[in-house]
Amino acid sequence: MSSSAMFAEVPSPVKTSSPILEIVDAIHAYDGIVALDNVTVSAAPGEFLTILGESGSGKTTLLRLISGLEKPYKVGTLKLEGIDVREVPAFQRNCTTVFQNYALFPHMTVGANVEYGLKVSGIPAKERQTRAREALRLVQLQDMYDRKVHQLSGGQRQRVALARALVPRPAILLLDEPLGALDEKLRVDMQVELMHLHKQLGMTFIYITHSQEEALTMSDRIILMRKGRIEQSGPPSEIFDSPVSSFAAKFMGVDNCLEGTLVSLSGGHASVSVAGHVVEGRWTGRSVPKEGSAVAVGMRAEWLHLSDAAPASPDINVLACSPEDSIYKGKYLDRTVKTELGTLKARIWDTTSAARNPSFVQWKKDDCIVMKV
């Protein structure tokens, strides 16, 4: 039996416009502290959806509402596969969860761990073993069936937890920061494996993380949360290149964020006064603000270039600068420079051709994002 045959017995969801997950106006609180504030989320069949945010943003609470581990204080709609599951307990919902701490039984073998949910559901022993072995083959642990959990590495335990979540054949796989306990190289390797597994199975993945790198690497769509609300939602390229707020920009790694006053906005082109200097860029916010409104200007460190002479191009913002610190990062060099707008960070990939004592910092107007504060 091939790896995909384990799932062939259950028809795959038909790719339609109907969402496999629908949540409308979810509200939840802990001891009077709001964790979710009128959150509306949907996921399409076969989508890799990532819920991204810092600690306390509400992302794990949202996942627990989907899985049935939490009952929302109030929700307008909560449907899985078109079925209202507001009163359906967790064990009856067609979704499974992979946790960061794996939640494996240390006294059991790998096979017994993977089979556990099937055993509780009354599946016959022979079928349990067949399905468990196929699930282990999917995560490349087919030779570990009889191994004890305590004999496994952290990465192998993570895969066993993944196999255990896959073996019931869920419609949705929920992943709660499953790579958080792994070292950097193994984490990167597992990102690739999860992407391949998602593509192979065609299953809906809902992934919880605080890592923008994980979100950008694996997702079809990202939902960025902040203080129980959705700050921004869209494909990775949109979240990365066009953040709608200074919070979104900083969370997605925009190193240089400055506050200023909007001078003009026309055709998506914004002029902003920052410390008496006019900086030009593209508007990435949602609603159009009035002239004179407070806005934020953002530039990624890799978008800034240091030079000995001022460029003459009208498509470039330029400021006089004086060098400050240099921090060697292996693959690149981070240099900070002092300007009349404050300290800016530039990331230099080719150190051999970089100016040693730069007098100017410059960046393209198209690489300058303007958004709400």
Phi and psi in degrees as a GROMACS rama.xvg file:
@    title "Ramachandran Plot"
@    xaxis  label "Phi"
@    yaxis  label "Psi"
@TYPE xy
-76.1037  166.432  SER-2
-60.1839  -37.0657  SER-3
-80.7817  -13.6271  SER-4
-65.7311  -28.741  ALA-5
-57.755  -30.4834  MET-6
-99.3315  -7.95946  PHE-7
-70.8522  -24.4203  ALA-8
-66.8626  -25.2753  GLU-9
-106.918  121.399  VAL-10
-55.4377  135.803  PRO-11
-69.9395  150.538  SER-12
-60.1456  138.398  PRO-13
-72.6515  130.402  VAL-14
-72.2937  99.1976  LYS-15
-126.183  178.534  THR-16
-78.3515  -11.823  SER-17
-72.3586  127.339  SER-18
-70.1202  149.138  PRO-19
-84.3722  -21.088  ILE-20
-131.158  133.851  LEU-21
-135.28  122.041  GLU-22
-128.206  126.575  ILE-23
-126.398  125.272  VAL-24
52.9642  54.1343  ASP-25
-80.6278  130.941  ALA-26
-126.124  132.598  ILE-27
-150.264  147.813  HIS-28
-145.705  153.524  ALA-29
-121.907  116.727  TYR-30
51.3385  41.9029  ASP-31
84.6835  -5.58659  GLY-32
-95.6833  121.676  ILE-33
-72.3106  123.41  VAL-34
-99.7734  -33.5584  ALA-35
-133.403  130.232  LEU-36
-122.908  88.4384  ASP-37
55.3214  55.1484  ASN-38
-89.8496  131.428  VAL-39
-121.227  123.83  THR-40
-140.006  143.93  VAL-41
-138.292  157.195  SER-42
-136.951  139.724  ALA-43
-88.2718  154.57  ALA-44
-57.1399  130.982  PRO-45
80.484  4.71582  GLY-46
-82.6502  146.219  GLU-47
-102.111  99.2279  PHE-48
-106.002  127.459  LEU-49
-110.771  129.723  THR-50
-98.5947  113.004  ILE-51
-112.791  142.375  LEU-52
171.183  165.562  GLY-53
-78.3752  173.125  GLU-54
-60.3492  134.096  SER-55
85.6398  6.37108  GLY-56
-79.9079  -17.8095  SER-57
107.03  0.316466  GLY-58
-66.4874  -43.0885  LYS-59
-71.1587  -35.339  THR-60
-59.5687  -41.6445  THR-61
-61.4994  -43.6115  LEU-62
-63.9618  -39.0858  LEU-63
-67.4525  -30.7944  ARG-64
-67.587  -39.8314  LEU-65
-65.6151  -43.6848  ILE-66
-74.7729  -20.5292  SER-67
95.4688  3.64328  GLY-68
-75.2012  -17.4071  LEU-69
-131.188  142.065  GLU-70
-102.916  121.426  LYS-71
-63.1754  147.161  PRO-72
-59.7571  -40.5322  TYR-73
-156.403  138.484  LYS-74
-153.902  136.16  VAL-75
-75.2468  -45.007  GLY-76
-141.67  136.938  THR-77
-144.641  98.6399  LEU-78
-125.322  139.885  LYS-79
-119.782  125.634  LEU-80
55.0826  34.6519  GLU-81
80.8399  2.08687  GLY-82
-104.899  132.753  ILE-83
-68.8297  118.419  ASP-84
-116.528  18.9454  VAL-85
-57.9458  -33.7973  ARG-86
-108.763  11.3477  GLU-87
-91.522  126.407  VAL-88
-67.9547  162.194  PRO-89
-56.6146  -42.0953  ALA-90
-70.9929  -12.4447  PHE-91
-102.137  0.716705  GLN-92
-88.547  142.489  ARG-93
-84.4749  57.2867  ASN-94
-151.189  151.487  CYS-95
-131.32  161.288  THR-96
-124.556  137.485  THR-97
-106.543  119.987  VAL-98
-96.1073  160.772  PHE-99
-63.9141  -37.0771  GLN-100
-89.8295  8.31434  ASN-101
72.2895  -39.4606  TYR-102
55.4323  42.6058  ALA-103
-89.2323  157.225  LEU-104
-88.1768  111.523  PHE-105
-67.3321  -23.4652  PRO-106
-85.5922  -7.13039  HIS-107
-98.8043  160.959  MET-108
-74.7666  168.45  THR-109
-58.1672  -47.2978  VAL-110
-60.3222  -42.7949  GLY-111
-64.7811  -37.1224  ALA-112
-62.623  -45.2083  ASN-113
-67.9948  -35.3313  VAL-114
-80.397  -11.5354  GLU-115
-54.8201  -49.0813  TYR-116
-62.2942  -36.3708  GLY-117
-68.1395  -37.467  LEU-118
-63.9637  -45.0759  LYS-119
-60.7814  -33.1471  VAL-120
-81.4907  -1.70894  SER-121
84.1113  18.4978  GLY-122
-72.0065  134.984  ILE-123
-57.8212  151.215  PRO-124
-58.52  -42.752  ALA-125
-63.9092  -43.8647  LYS-126
-67.2547  -38.3038  GLU-127
-57.1167  -47.2087  ARG-128
-65.6625  -41.9411  GLN-129
-61.5053  -47.0385  THR-130
-69.0604  -35.8982  ARG-131
-65.7337  -42.5657  ALA-132
-64.6885  -37.2773  ARG-133
-68.6841  -38.4376  GLU-134
-64.6289  -39.8618  ALA-135
-66.8405  -33.3894  LEU-136
-65.3265  -36.5247  ARG-137
-60.211  -35.0023  LEU-138
-102.389  16.3877  VAL-139
62.9022  39.0052  GLN-140
-126.205  32.892  LEU-141
-62.4098  -20.9494  GLN-142
-94.9417  5.89753  ASP-143
-105.627  10.5802  MET-144
-55.2323  -41.529  TYR-145
-95.6729  3.29641  ASP-146
-76.4864  146.414  ARG-147
-79.859  146.632  LYS-148
-59.9417  -38.4185  VAL-149
-68.3241  -10.6698  HIS-150
-89.2344  -2.00719  GLN-151
-96.1544  155.462  LEU-152
-78.5765  170.719  SER-153
-60.3329  -41.4681  GLY-154
-65.4813  -37.9504  GLY-155
-67.9749  -38.6842  GLN-156
-63.3367  -38.6394  ARG-157
-61.3031  -39.2446  GLN-158
-69.8468  -36.0322  ARG-159
-63.1576  -43.0672  VAL-160
-61.2965  -37.05  ALA-161
-66.8554  -43.966  LEU-162
-61.2255  -42.3613  ALA-163
-61.4413  -36.1269  ARG-164
-73.711  -28.281  ALA-165
-82.1051  -29.5396  LEU-166
-62.6444  -28.3966  VAL-167
-75.0333  -2.90582  PRO-168
61.8825  56.9638  ARG-169
-73.1109  158.297  PRO-170
-75.8646  -33.212  ALA-171
-130.87  132.249  ILE-172
-104.165  121.564  LEU-173
-100.01  130.206  LEU-174
-124.671  111.396  LEU-175
-98.5885  89.8586  ASP-176
45.6382  54.1687  GLU-177
-70.0897  -16.7134  PRO-178
-102.327  3.4231  LEU-179
-62.0339  -28.3338  GLY-180
-94.4852  2.54977  ALA-181
-93.6517  155.915  LEU-182
-73.5139  168.649  ASP-183
-60.2762  -46.6482  GLU-184
-64.8798  -44.5751  LYS-185
-65.8369  -35.4624  LEU-186
-62.724  -42.4869  ARG-187
-65.5398  -42.2927  VAL-188
-62.3043  -41.0921  ASP-189
-69.6726  -29.851  MET-190
-58.6322  -46.0526  GLN-191
-63.6374  -42.3122  VAL-192
-65.6021  -39.1697  GLU-193
-64.512  -38.7573  LEU-194
-63.0683  -43.6476  MET-195
-65.0326  -41.2914  HIS-196
-64.6476  -42.0777  LEU-197
-61.1909  -44.2132  HIS-198
-65.6149  -39.044  LYS-199
-67.0282  -42.5262  GLN-200
-87.7424  -26.5115  LEU-201
67.8859  21.0758  GLY-202
-88.1176  154.708  MET-203
-76.9428  123.385  THR-204
-108.524  131.41  PHE-205
-119.69  114.511  ILE-206
-114.594  128.931  TYR-207
-104.728  129.977  ILE-208
-158.83  159.703  THR-209
-106.823  1.86844  HIS-210
-94.1422  115.295  SER-211
-65.0733  -30.7959  GLN-212
-64.0647  -46.2849  GLU-213
-60.6813  -43.7282  GLU-214
-62.4294  -46.3365  ALA-215
-67.158  -35.7558  LEU-216
-72.0833  -42.2537  THR-217
-104.344  -21.7458  MET-218
-84.4161  149.308  SER-219
-81.7963  -34.9734  ASP-220
-148.621  146.98  ARG-221
-120.756  136.54  ILE-222
-112.779  115.839  ILE-223
-95.7462  122.625  LEU-224
-107.999  151.445  MET-225
-149.072  118.796  ARG-226
50.8367  45.5071  LYS-227
83.2635  4.09422  GLY-228
-126.383  162.178  ARG-229
-86.2025  116.68  ILE-230
-80.2156  -40.7646  GLU-231
-161.63  147.802  GLN-232
-139.73  138.434  SER-233
165.744  -179.426  GLY-234
-65.959  157.082  PRO-235
-52.7219  -42.1211  PRO-236
-63.0302  -35.4651  SER-237
-71.0291  -43.4569  GLU-238
-63.0572  -38.8988  ILE-239
-73.9805  -47.1765  PHE-240
-88.4545  -24.6483  ASP-241
-134.635  61.593  SER-242
-63.5998  144.47  PRO-243
-90.0125  -10.2604  VAL-244
-149.087  164.686  SER-245
-64.3529  -32.6864  SER-246
-61.5913  -49.2533  PHE-247
-61.4079  -41.628  ALA-248
-62.0775  -49.5958  ALA-249
-64.0046  -39.8495  LYS-250
-65.2073  -33.0197  PHE-251
-91.0266  15.2239  MET-252
91.9207  18.8812  GLY-253
-78.7597  112.202  VAL-254
-75.2667  -35.5133  ASP-255
-108.079  105.458  ASN-256
-124.482  123.738  CYS-257
-124.228  147.909  LEU-258
-98.5176  142.809  GLU-259
-154.128  -168.416  GLY-260
-119.671  131.215  THR-261
-68.8952  123.496  LEU-262
-89.9627  -46.7467  VAL-263
-158.42  156.875  SER-264
-147.169  119.008  LEU-265
-151.638  127.782  SER-266
58.9236  31.8817  GLY-267
82.6535  -1.69278  GLY-268
-101.092  126.144  HIS-269
-117.926  140.99  ALA-270
-114.138  131.181  SER-271
-130.486  135.639  VAL-272
-91.8371  118.918  SER-273
-125.038  113.337  VAL-274
52.2988  39.1609  ALA-275
85.893  -2.35053  GLY-276
-109.634  143.567  HIS-277
-93.3211  122.5  VAL-278
-113.902  136.896  VAL-279
-114.204  143.395  GLU-280
-163.947  -169.813  GLY-281
-103.662  137.927  ARG-282
-77.8332  124.758  TRP-283
-117.983  0.575472  THR-284
-71.0536  174.22  GLY-285
-82.6999  -82.1016  ARG-286
-74.8347  152.331  SER-287
-85.4903  120.653  VAL-288
-83.0812  166.315  PRO-289
-80.6826  153.583  LYS-290
-59.7921  139.73  GLU-291
93.4849  -5.89077  GLY-292
-74.1951  152.239  SER-293
-74.8332  130.831  ALA-294
-136.453  171.73  VAL-295
-116.343  145.792  ALA-296
-117.544  130.772  VAL-297
-129.301  140.844  GLY-298
-139.261  126.308  MET-299
-68.1752  147.704  ARG-300
-58.7289  -35.6009  ALA-301
-73.5922  -12.8911  GLU-302
-85.5661  -14.5265  TRP-303
-89.1982  141.331  LEU-304
-126.183  138.58  HIS-305
-104.671  138.595  LEU-306
-146.1  166.865  SER-307
-88.9518  -18.4896  ASP-308
-132.75  150.766  ALA-309
-77.1367  132.189  ALA-310
-72.7596  158.178  PRO-311
-106.664  9.73752  ALA-312
-78.8279  137.171  SER-313
-74.7072  -8.71462  PRO-314
-92.8413  9.99981  ASP-315
-127.031  137.781  ILE-316
-85.7994  137.383  ASN-317
-140.697  142.482  VAL-318
-138.063  145.662  LEU-319
-70.2059  147.088  ALA-320
-149.792  166.006  CYS-321
-133.558  138.332  SER-322
-68.8125  146.894  PRO-323
-120.761  -99.5896  GLU-324
-101.266  154.854  ASP-325
-126.1  131.381  SER-326
-124.884  116.348  ILE-327
-78.2218  125.507  TYR-328
-117.126  17.152  LYS-329
86.7528  -80.3137  GLY-330
-75.7961  -21.6175  LYS-331
-151.075  173.299  TYR-332
-122.988  127.373  LEU-333
-96.0277  125.491  ASP-334
-122.889  134.55  ARG-335
-103.803  143.34  THR-336
-130.723  147.821  VAL-337
-93.4387  129.181  LYS-338
-132.051  174.966  THR-339
-71.9449  -12.0048  GLU-340
-91.2494  -8.95128  LEU-341
120.516  -170.066  GLY-342
-81.4514  131.532  THR-343
-119.156  148.874  LEU-344
-108.562  131.737  LYS-345
-118.19  139.647  ALA-346
-106.14  124.103  ARG-347
-113.89  119.943  ILE-348
-92.0943  -36.0112  TRP-349
-106.865  90.4733  ASP-350
-72.3318  -20.4006  THR-351
-69.035  -29.6453  THR-352
-105.219  5.46391  SER-353
-79.097  148.128  ALA-354
-67.6125  131.137  ALA-355
-75.7921  -40.0187  ARG-356
-128.037  73.6806  ASN-357
-64.6563  146.089  PRO-358
-108.19  -14.1885  SER-359
-139.827  146.357  PHE-360
-118.486  137.117  VAL-361
-140.105  154.536  GLN-362
-157.899  147.955  TRP-363
-65.0005  145.812  LYS-364
-63.4754  -33.0747  LYS-365
-70.4252  -18.7473  ASP-366
-94.711  9.24155  ASP-367
-109.791  118.436  CYS-368
-103.301  140.26  ILE-369
-122.688  131.411  VAL-370
-154.28  -178.777  MET-371
-72.5462  152.789  LYS-372
